[in-house]
Amino acid sequence: MQYEYKPSFIRSFKSLRSVDIEEDVKLAVKKFIFAMNHPGMIPHGMGLRKLKDPYYEFRSGLGIRVVFRRQADLTEFVLVGNHDDIKRFLKVH
């Protein structure tokens, strides 16, 4: 499995307002990658769910979500943001 950070993810990550939130996102992404490489190990608190095809999201804390897309052997991290950011993204895509 390969993982890629899209420019939109990098931009949205840089716009996070707190170093603590950035660290939470980094840890959540690491946990997600571990879980994807070990089937059946997805933590319940991660809140993994399907959004609009082909997008999915998982939680990185109470108000922050990470949007990703899976294609064959590639997972692309697309966006990180709050609920409103995700809704705006989905309207365009």
C-alpha positions in Angstrom: 0.0 0.0 0.0 1.3 3.4 -0.9 0.3 6.7 0.7 0.3 10.2 -0.9 -0.4 13.6 0.5 -2.2 15.7 -2.1 -1.4 19.5 -2.3 -4.9 20.3 -0.9 -4.1 18.2 2.2 -0.8 20.0 2.7 -2.4 23.4 2.3 -5.2 22.6 4.8 -2.7 21.1 7.2 -0.6 24.2 7.2 -3.8 26.3 7.9 -4.5 24.5 11.1 -4.5 27.0 14.0 -2.6 25.1 16.6 0.5 23.0 17.0 -1.5 20.7 19.2 -4.0 20.1 16.5 -1.2 19.5 14.0 0.3 16.9 16.3 -3.1 15.2 16.7 -3.5 15.0 13.0 0.0 13.5 12.5 -0.8 10.9 15.2 -4.2 10.1 13.7 -2.6 9.6 10.2 0.0 7.3 11.7 -2.7 5.2 13.5 -4.7 5.1 10.3 -1.8 3.9 8.2 -1.0 1.2 10.8 -4.7 0.1 10.8 -4.7 -0.1 7.0 -1.6 -2.3 7.0 -3.1 -4.6 9.7 -6.7 -5.5 8.7 -9.1 -5.7 11.6 -7.1 -3.3 13.7 -9.2 -0.1 13.1 -9.8 1.6 16.4 -13.5 2.3 17.1 -12.8 5.9 18.2 -11.3 6.7 14.8 -14.8 7.2 13.3 -13.9 5.8 9.9 -16.8 6.3 7.5 -17.6 6.7 3.9 -18.6 10.1 2.6 -19.4 10.6 -1.1 -17.8 8.1 -3.4 -14.8 7.8 -3.6 -14.1 9.8 -0.4 -13.9 8.6 3.2 -13.0 10.3 6.5 -11.6 9.5 9.9 -11.4 11.6 13.1 -8.4 13.4 14.4 -9.9 14.6 17.7 -13.3 16.0 18.4 -13.7 18.6 15.7 -11.1 17.7 13.1 -11.5 15.2 10.2 -9.1 13.8 7.6 -10.6 13.1 4.1 -8.9 10.4 2.0 -9.5 8.5 -1.2 -8.5 4.9 -1.9 -7.6 3.6 -5.4 -6.3 0.1 -5.8 -3.0 0.2 -4.0 -2.9 3.9 -3.3 -4.4 6.0 -0.5 -4.4 9.7 -1.1 -4.9 12.1 1.9 -7.0 14.9 0.4 -8.0 17.3 3.1 -7.9 18.0 6.9 -10.5 20.3 8.5 -13.6 20.7 10.6 -17.1 19.6 9.6 -17.8 22.8 7.6 -14.6 22.4 5.7 -15.5 18.9 4.7 -19.0 19.9 3.7 -17.6 22.7 1.4 -15.2 20.2 -0.1 -17.9 17.7 -0.9 -20.1 20.3 -2.6 -17.3 20.9 -5.1 -16.3 17.3 -5.6 
